[in-house]
């Protein structure tokens, strides 16, 4: 669901699109790659986002943010650039639908290993105590979800997602 919404959202906003999975896979593909990519992709993505925010550009950053640490780092990246951060959590409240999506999806990133259903359900996750927008992808089509997000963040859609 992240990519399905983040790309059209970035397009509608005319924003820079930064995807942690793409960055991490590019690092893994390097013959000089570290043994394990832990936070490298997030740090690179935040640096790219910071550069673009400093130029006055909007950024849609797509990543899994299961911990307060990463969520705070993204907020700090925006704050340091004098930009607003709109935090959006995607959920799929229908477990059967969620599992089906995870088990049948494909990737557009070469050599990227998608997480399994066990990986997804076993992920270390800390609930968000801070205010944020929650979008349930089991009750919204992708188009409706993007429109809902744009409405919630107070931005009129100017482009077709």
N, C-alpha and C positions, 0 to 999 in steps of 0.2 A: 503493500500500500504506500510506502514512503515515496518511491520513485513515481508511481502512478499519479500522485498528487503534487509532488514537489516540482516536477517539470512543467506541467501546465500552470502552476501557481507562479513560478519564475517567469514564464512567458507572459502571463497576464499582467504581472507587475513590471515587466521590462527589467527584471533583476538579474544579477549574476547568479549562476547556479553552481553550488559547491557540493560535491557528493563524496563523503568519506569513503564509501566502499570503492569507488574508482581510484582514489588516492592510495588507499591501502593495497589494492591489487597491483597498482603500478610499482609500489615499493617492493612487494613480494616478488614481482617479476624481474627485479634487478639482480644481476649476479653478485652485487655487493650488499644485498638485503640482509638486515639483521635476522637472526634465527627466528625470532617471533616478532610480529608487528603488534605492539601493545597499544601505545598511545600515539605512535608516529603519525598516523593518518589524521587524527584529530588535531594535532599541533600544526601540521601543514595546512589543513583546512581552515583552522582559525587564523593562521597567518595570511592566507589568501583572502579570507573574508575581511580581515582587518585592513589590508591594503586597499580593497575595493570600497569598504565603508569610508576610509579616509578620503577617497576620491568623491564621496557623496553618492555612491551607487548603493542601491538596495541589494541585499544578498539573501538568497534562499539557501540555507545550509541544511542538507539532508544527512541525518545521522541517527543512530540509535543512541539514546541518552538515558541509560538505565540508572545512572548514579547522580547524586546531587553534585558531585565533583565536576562532571562534564557539563551539566546544565549551568552551573555557576561559571564555568570557564567561558561558555558561549555568551552568557549575560555580560561578563566582564569585557569580552571582545567588543561587543556592541557599545557598552558604556564608555570604554576607553576611546572609541571613535565618535562619541557624541550621538550615537544612533539608538533608536528604539529596538528592543528585542521583543518579538512576538513568539512566545513559546507555544508550540502546538504538539500535543500528544495524540497519536493515532492509536485507536483501539479497535478491536473487532470483537464485539460482545457475543457473537454467535460462534461458539467453540468449534462446531462442526464445519462451518464455513471457513473459519480461520485455518483450521488444520488442512482443509482441502486446498486453500490458497497456497499455503506453505509447501505442501507436497506436490503441487502441480505447476508451480511457477518456473519460469526460465529466467536466465540472466542475459544481459547484453554486454557484460564485462568479460572479456576473454580470460579463460582459466580461473574465473572466480567460483569458489565453492560456496554455494548457498547453504545456509544453516538448515538442519533437519528440524522436524517437529520437536524432537527431544531437545535439540539445541535451543529452540525458541522458548519452549516451556520451562527449560532448566536454567535459563539465563538469570544471573544475579540482577535483581531489579529492586530499586527502592522507590516507593510511591512518591509523587511530587507533592510536598506540603505547600509549595508556593503557588500562587494563582497562575493558571495557564488555560489555554483553550484545548478542550478535548473534542475530538472528532471521531465518532463511531462509524467506521467504514462498512459495518454490516447494515446500517440504515440509510446510508447516503450513496448514491452513485458517485463515481469520481467527479463528474461534472458538477453535481450538486454540492459535493464536499468542497471543491475549489471555490464555488460561488459563496458558500457558507463562510469559509475562511476569509475571503475578501470582504464580505459583509461585516464579519466580526472584528477584523483589524481596521475597519473604517476606510477601506480603499475601494473605489469604484473600479470595476473591471473595464479596461480600455481595449484589451486585445482578446481575441478568441483563444481559449486554452487548447 
